[in-house]
Amino acid sequence: MHNWRRFSKRLPEAASRSVVFFVIITVAVVLLPEPQLYAQGIGEYLGGEDVLYAETKQVNQFFRRFNGEEDVEGKRYYAGDKGYRHPKLRQNYLENLFDNQNRDISPVLKKEFISTVNSQSDPVYLDFHGGQWFAEVKARFNYKGKREEATLFLRLQEEKVGSKWILTKAYFEPFAALFASDTTGGMPFLHPMSHELDFMNLRKVFQDNKEKVDQFTARGYQPDYLSILLYEIKNSNLRFETVTNVKFHFFQVDGWYFQLAKFNRPGYNRGWLVSDLSKATPQEKELLTKYIFYEDE
């Protein structure tokens, strides 16, 4: 009985506490963020679907988004679909296909480029099989027992059925060092009357000046590092290990050059993004291409 009296006396107090607890829970529920926003925050933290939709995960997807050929959920549009290459969709995609952390791409330049390619009267689209773009691949090799990095350049070659990537050029520092001849002491040369000696003075080229043998070539000579690389691979002096980096160079848009690179980082601005952008005349594009191929050295 005594215990019951104590309990009965505490009923009003307990009821009051229950009411207070109910009010607190109710207020907390009301103040919670909307489920969609909460889920979005968690999704961003965990790398949820919203982040996956924002990320341009493949190079082919970059082409589609640049051209306005897929919706925000990654569903592909085809010619004849209502949203296919819609200017508004392209505008949204184009604005988010740039590396926003690159301060060298000014907002003014970016806006001008987007206006050019998304022009209402004369829009410009990227063509996967249209040429004027190529890959630059950094690869690690083992060269005579030492790890070295080579730069490989590849482009698409169209075949009767489909297409394929082919090696076109290469740059390898150990090879370049062999052709970095010392020009001190004058340039060696073959006398203009060497033909009268049946070119027997070629001994001077291949024995006496073998370190400078490339100086006996034509003005503007460029060594073919790809051929040397393939030769060394065939002779087992050079062994491929892995690819360390990939980027692409685009010259398809008249008056412009841009570079495409992959960014792995938190947030929405990641995946394949435009990492470099500049205006370029045809002459400047030619010079830029030589620079990329290490042919200006």
LOFIDREN-393121 format. One line per field, with one value per residue (C-alpha): residue number from 0; x negated, z negated, y negated. Coordinates in nm, 3 decimals, decimal comma. Layout:
BEGIN
resi = [NUM / ...] .
c1 = [X / ...] .
c3 = [Z / ...] .
c2 = [Y / ...] .
This chain:
BEGIN
resi = [0 / 1 / 2 / 3 / 4 / 5 / 6 / 7 / 8 / 9 / 10 / 11 / 12 / 13 / 14 / 15 / 16 / 17 / 18 / 19 / 20 / 21 / 22 / 23 / 24 / 25 / 26 / 27 / 28 / 29 / 30 / 31 / 32 / 33 / 34 / 35 / 36 / 37 / 38 / 39 / 40 / 41 / 42 / 43 / 44 / 45 / 46 / 47 / 48 / 49 / 50 / 51 / 52 / 53 / 54 / 55 / 56 / 57 / 58 / 59 / 60 / 61 / 62 / 63 / 64 / 65 / 66 / 67 / 68 / 69 / 70 / 71 / 72 / 73 / 74 / 75 / 76 / 77 / 78 / 79 / 80 / 81 / 82 / 83 / 84 / 85 / 86 / 87 / 88 / 89 / 90 / 91 / 92 / 93 / 94 / 95 / 96 / 97 / 98 / 99 / 100 / 101 / 102 / 103 / 104 / 105 / 106 / 107 / 108 / 109 / 110 / 111 / 112 / 113 / 114 / 115 / 116 / 117 / 118 / 119 / 120 / 121 / 122 / 123 / 124 / 125 / 126 / 127 / 128 / 129 / 130 / 131 / 132 / 133 / 134 / 135 / 136 / 137 / 138 / 139 / 140 / 141 / 142 / 143 / 144 / 145 / 146 / 147 / 148 / 149 / 150 / 151 / 152 / 153 / 154 / 155 / 156 / 157 / 158 / 159 / 160 / 161 / 162 / 163 / 164 / 165 / 166 / 167 / 168 / 169 / 170 / 171 / 172 / 173 / 174 / 175 / 176 / 177 / 178 / 179 / 180 / 181 / 182 / 183 / 184 / 185 / 186 / 187 / 188 / 189 / 190 / 191 / 192 / 193 / 194 / 195 / 196 / 197 / 198 / 199 / 200 / 201 / 202 / 203 / 204 / 205 / 206 / 207 / 208 / 209 / 210 / 211 / 212 / 213 / 214 / 215 / 216 / 217 / 218 / 219 / 220 / 221 / 222 / 223 / 224 / 225 / 226 / 227 / 228 / 229 / 230 / 231 / 232 / 233 / 234 / 235 / 236 / 237 / 238 / 239 / 240 / 241 / 242 / 243 / 244 / 245 / 246 / 247 / 248 / 249 / 250 / 251 / 252 / 253 / 254 / 255 / 256 / 257 / 258 / 259 / 260 / 261 / 262 / 263 / 264 / 265 / 266 / 267 / 268 / 269 / 270 / 271 / 272 / 273 / 274 / 275 / 276 / 277 / 278 / 279 / 280 / 281 / 282 / 283 / 284 / 285 / 286 / 287 / 288 / 289 / 290 / 291 / 292 / 293 / 294 / 295 / 296] .
c1 = [0,000 / -0,276 / -0,439 / -0,110 / -0,057 / -0,403 / -0,333 / 0,011 / -0,135 / -0,390 / -0,127 / -0,062 / -0,436 / -0,494 / -0,212 / -0,364 / -0,699 / -0,534 / -0,372 / -0,702 / -0,879 / -0,609 / -0,643 / -1,022 / -0,998 / -0,735 / -0,946 / -1,255 / -1,070 / -0,940 / -1,288 / -1,453 / -1,560 / -1,334 / -1,398 / -1,513 / -1,772 / -1,888 / -1,923 / -2,108 / -2,358 / -2,417 / -2,438 / -2,710 / -2,900 / -2,880 / -2,905 / -2,539 / -2,347 / -2,329 / -2,710 / -2,727 / -2,487 / -2,697 / -3,026 / -3,125 / -3,257 / -3,356 / -3,506 / -3,213 / -2,981 / -3,175 / -3,100 / -2,730 / -2,703 / -2,901 / -2,660 / -2,345 / -2,276 / -2,183 / -1,952 / -2,056 / -2,020 / -2,253 / -1,982 / -2,098 / -1,908 / -1,897 / -1,816 / -1,442 / -1,408 / -1,257 / -1,563 / -1,824 / -2,085 / -1,846 / -2,029 / -1,909 / -2,026 / -2,359 / -2,400 / -2,361 / -2,601 / -2,863 / -2,882 / -2,963 / -3,213 / -3,505 / -3,759 / -3,630 / -3,952 / -4,158 / -4,190 / -4,363 / -4,026 / -3,862 / -3,481 / -3,486 / -3,679 / -3,460 / -3,142 / -3,268 / -3,355 / -3,013 / -2,841 / -3,039 / -2,964 / -2,604 / -2,515 / -2,150 / -2,240 / -2,556 / -2,611 / -2,927 / -2,925 / -3,210 / -3,248 / -3,405 / -3,513 / -3,586 / -3,959 / -4,140 / -4,166 / -4,413 / -4,521 / -4,835 / -4,924 / -5,192 / -5,320 / -5,585 / -5,841 / -6,137 / -6,431 / -6,746 / -6,657 / -6,550 / -6,197 / -6,133 / -5,823 / -5,735 / -5,475 / -5,268 / -5,036 / -4,743 / -4,464 / -4,162 / -4,200 / -3,886 / -3,864 / -3,621 / -3,435 / -3,462 / -3,777 / -4,081 / -4,336 / -4,684 / -5,022 / -5,138 / -5,424 / -5,624 / -5,862 / -6,113 / -6,366 / -6,650 / -6,621 / -6,600 / -6,920 / -7,103 / -7,008 / -7,092 / -7,425 / -7,689 / -7,739 / -8,041 / -8,344 / -8,145 / -7,914 / -8,077 / -7,988 / -8,066 / -8,267 / -8,065 / -8,320 / -8,273 / -8,118 / -8,455 / -8,590 / -8,309 / -8,191 / -8,469 / -8,480 / -8,161 / -8,406 / -8,409 / -8,032 / -7,992 / -8,318 / -8,491 / -8,170 / -7,922 / -7,804 / -7,713 / -7,592 / -7,249 / -7,422 / -7,492 / -7,119 / -6,906 / -6,817 / -6,501 / -6,555 / -6,336 / -6,424 / -6,145 / -6,125 / -5,831 / -6,038 / -6,323 / -6,080 / -5,930 / -6,278 / -6,384 / -6,064 / -6,127 / -6,479 / -6,344 / -6,535 / -6,212 / -5,923 / -5,582 / -5,461 / -5,153 / -4,969 / -5,007 / -4,802 / -4,575 / -4,452 / -4,311 / -4,377 / -4,091 / -4,124 / -3,779 / -3,630 / -3,740 / -3,941 / -3,973 / -4,184 / -4,093 / -4,234 / -4,038 / -4,163 / -4,019 / -3,982 / -3,924 / -3,818 / -3,520 / -3,221 / -3,036 / -3,310 / -3,498 / -3,539 / -3,639 / -3,654 / -3,800 / -4,133 / -4,272 / -4,110 / -4,249 / -4,176 / -4,396 / -4,432 / -4,525 / -4,887 / -4,879 / -4,722 / -5,010 / -5,266 / -5,074 / -5,065 / -5,444 / -5,483 / -5,264 / -5,468 / -5,796 / -5,897 / -5,984 / -6,293] .
c3 = [0,000 / -0,089 / 0,247 / 0,428 / 0,251 / 0,354 / 0,712 / 0,717 / 0,588 / 0,870 / 1,145 / 1,202 / 1,206 / 1,448 / 1,669 / 1,679 / 1,776 / 2,048 / 2,191 / 2,187 / 2,353 / 2,623 / 2,692 / 2,720 / 2,964 / 3,169 / 3,193 / 3,286 / 3,566 / 3,699 / 3,694 / 3,872 / 4,232 / 4,508 / 4,589 / 4,941 / 4,820 / 4,544 / 4,784 / 5,028 / 4,758 / 4,667 / 5,035 / 5,089 / 4,784 / 4,890 / 5,263 / 5,332 / 5,660 / 5,679 / 5,683 / 5,939 / 6,166 / 6,133 / 6,206 / 6,570 / 6,530 / 6,888 / 7,185 / 7,402 / 7,143 / 7,169 / 7,542 / 7,478 / 7,210 / 7,414 / 7,704 / 7,487 / 7,569 / 7,225 / 6,941 / 6,585 / 6,478 / 6,751 / 6,986 / 7,345 / 7,594 / 7,962 / 8,267 / 8,264 / 7,885 / 7,737 / 7,526 / 7,788 / 7,809 / 7,639 / 7,587 / 7,227 / 7,133 / 7,305 / 7,122 / 6,785 / 6,875 / 7,037 / 6,732 / 6,517 / 6,746 / 6,633 / 6,355 / 6,124 / 5,922 / 6,221 / 6,183 / 6,521 / 6,692 / 6,638 / 6,612 / 6,913 / 7,131 / 7,019 / 7,093 / 7,441 / 7,522 / 7,409 / 7,612 / 7,916 / 7,900 / 7,782 / 8,032 / 8,135 / 8,498 / 8,540 / 8,254 / 8,242 / 8,140 / 8,069 / 8,304 / 8,150 / 8,495 / 8,632 / 8,569 / 8,440 / 8,090 / 7,941 / 7,616 / 7,416 / 7,192 / 6,925 / 6,874 / 6,648 / 6,800 / 6,670 / 6,888 / 6,839 / 6,473 / 6,396 / 6,377 / 6,632 / 6,751 / 7,120 / 7,288 / 7,554 / 7,802 / 7,950 / 8,193 / 8,332 / 8,669 / 8,862 / 9,002 / 9,240 / 8,935 / 8,635 / 8,520 / 8,299 / 8,099 / 8,250 / 8,128 / 8,328 / 8,132 / 7,814 / 7,593 / 7,365 / 7,169 / 7,185 / 7,564 / 7,574 / 7,370 / 7,637 / 7,898 / 7,684 / 7,858 / 7,730 / 7,990 / 7,825 / 8,046 / 8,366 / 8,564 / 8,744 / 9,108 / 9,420 / 9,675 / 9,988 / 10,199 / 10,002 / 10,305 / 10,479 / 10,196 / 10,239 / 9,898 / 9,730 / 9,475 / 9,323 / 9,072 / 8,934 / 8,878 / 8,729 / 8,540 / 8,466 / 8,385 / 8,277 / 7,981 / 8,231 / 8,514 / 8,524 / 8,620 / 8,964 / 9,041 / 9,214 / 9,046 / 8,838 / 8,796 / 8,525 / 8,391 / 8,401 / 8,037 / 8,101 / 8,337 / 8,087 / 7,809 / 8,010 / 8,098 / 7,735 / 7,638 / 7,904 / 7,765 / 7,408 / 7,289 / 7,216 / 7,024 / 6,970 / 6,608 / 6,583 / 6,698 / 6,456 / 6,621 / 6,919 / 7,076 / 7,410 / 7,639 / 7,847 / 8,157 / 8,307 / 8,218 / 8,463 / 8,288 / 7,963 / 7,789 / 7,473 / 7,266 / 7,091 / 6,769 / 6,497 / 6,140 / 5,849 / 5,552 / 5,318 / 5,426 / 5,751 / 5,961 / 6,051 / 6,325 / 6,680 / 6,691 / 6,912 / 6,742 / 6,985 / 7,233 / 7,471 / 7,795 / 8,081 / 8,446 / 8,696 / 8,676 / 8,296 / 8,298 / 8,511 / 8,270 / 7,972 / 8,123 / 8,172 / 7,811 / 7,686 / 7,895 / 7,755 / 8,105 / 8,017 / 7,816] .
c2 = [0,000 / -0,239 / -0,183 / -0,237 / -0,571 / -0,685 / -0,579 / -0,743 / -1,067 / -1,066 / -1,014 / -1,386 / -1,448 / -1,161 / -1,281 / -1,627 / -1,485 / -1,278 / -1,587 / -1,775 / -1,481 / -1,464 / -1,837 / -1,809 / -1,516 / -1,699 / -2,015 / -1,810 / -1,635 / -1,966 / -2,119 / -1,826 / -1,904 / -1,785 / -1,418 / -1,503 / -1,755 / -1,523 / -1,235 / -1,460 / -1,558 / -1,195 / -1,110 / -1,366 / -1,242 / -0,879 / -0,941 / -0,868 / -0,869 / -1,247 / -1,263 / -0,984 / -1,173 / -1,487 / -1,312 / -1,266 / -0,914 / -0,830 / -1,012 / -0,900 / -1,054 / -1,381 / -1,383 / -1,321 / -1,587 / -1,838 / -1,780 / -1,764 / -1,399 / -1,262 / -1,366 / -1,449 / -1,085 / -0,960 / -0,834 / -0,877 / -1,090 / -1,003 / -1,214 / -1,270 / -1,269 / -1,584 / -1,670 / -1,580 / -1,861 / -2,103 / -2,437 / -2,475 / -2,124 / -2,187 / -2,517 / -2,346 / -2,070 / -2,292 / -2,516 / -2,213 / -2,041 / -2,257 / -2,215 / -2,486 / -2,486 / -2,600 / -2,977 / -3,004 / -2,947 / -3,284 / -3,312 / -3,548 / -3,300 / -3,013 / -3,209 / -3,304 / -2,944 / -2,817 / -3,089 / -2,982 / -2,609 / -2,655 / -2,926 / -2,927 / -2,994 / -2,785 / -2,535 / -2,325 / -1,959 / -1,722 / -1,425 / -1,116 / -0,997 / -1,342 / -1,351 / -1,660 / -1,515 / -1,270 / -1,107 / -1,175 / -0,881 / -0,877 / -0,524 / -0,377 / -0,142 / 0,051 / -0,051 / 0,154 / 0,214 / -0,144 / -0,285 / -0,559 / -0,744 / -0,764 / -0,983 / -0,808 / -0,977 / -0,788 / -0,870 / -0,691 / -0,525 / -0,440 / -0,089 / 0,078 / 0,199 / -0,032 / -0,209 / -0,153 / -0,350 / -0,354 / -0,477 / -0,778 / -0,937 / -0,897 / -1,091 / -0,924 / -1,126 / -0,869 / -0,875 / -1,254 / -1,275 / -1,075 / -1,336 / -1,637 / -1,687 / -1,922 / -2,194 / -2,350 / -2,347 / -2,388 / -2,165 / -1,870 / -1,827 / -1,626 / -1,819 / -1,914 / -1,723 / -1,400 / -1,235 / -1,251 / -1,035 / -0,781 / -0,904 / -0,710 / -0,994 / -0,853 / -0,709 / -1,062 / -1,039 / -0,692 / -0,645 / -0,973 / -1,167 / -0,900 / -1,116 / -1,389 / -1,167 / -1,337 / -1,664 / -1,518 / -1,512 / -1,775 / -2,101 / -2,048 / -1,676 / -1,522 / -1,176 / -0,919 / -0,816 / -0,583 / -0,368 / -0,354 / -0,267 / 0,018 / 0,142 / 0,147 / 0,329 / 0,592 / 0,637 / 0,672 / 0,366 / 0,182 / 0,340 / 0,182 / 0,159 / -0,063 / -0,375 / -0,666 / -0,941 / -1,008 / -1,331 / -1,439 / -1,734 / -1,876 / -2,094 / -2,030 / -2,369 / -2,639 / -2,907 / -2,710 / -2,447 / -2,263 / -1,982 / -1,707 / -1,544 / -1,324 / -1,449 / -1,211 / -1,422 / -1,473 / -1,675 / -1,722 / -1,883 / -1,568 / -1,311 / -1,408 / -1,788 / -2,060 / -2,133 / -2,390 / -2,629 / -2,889 / -3,065 / -2,945 / -3,036 / -2,761 / -2,872 / -2,871 / -2,524 / -2,399 / -2,545 / -2,410 / -2,062 / -2,068 / -2,180 / -1,894 / -1,647 / -1,786 / -1,892 / -2,251 / -2,162] .
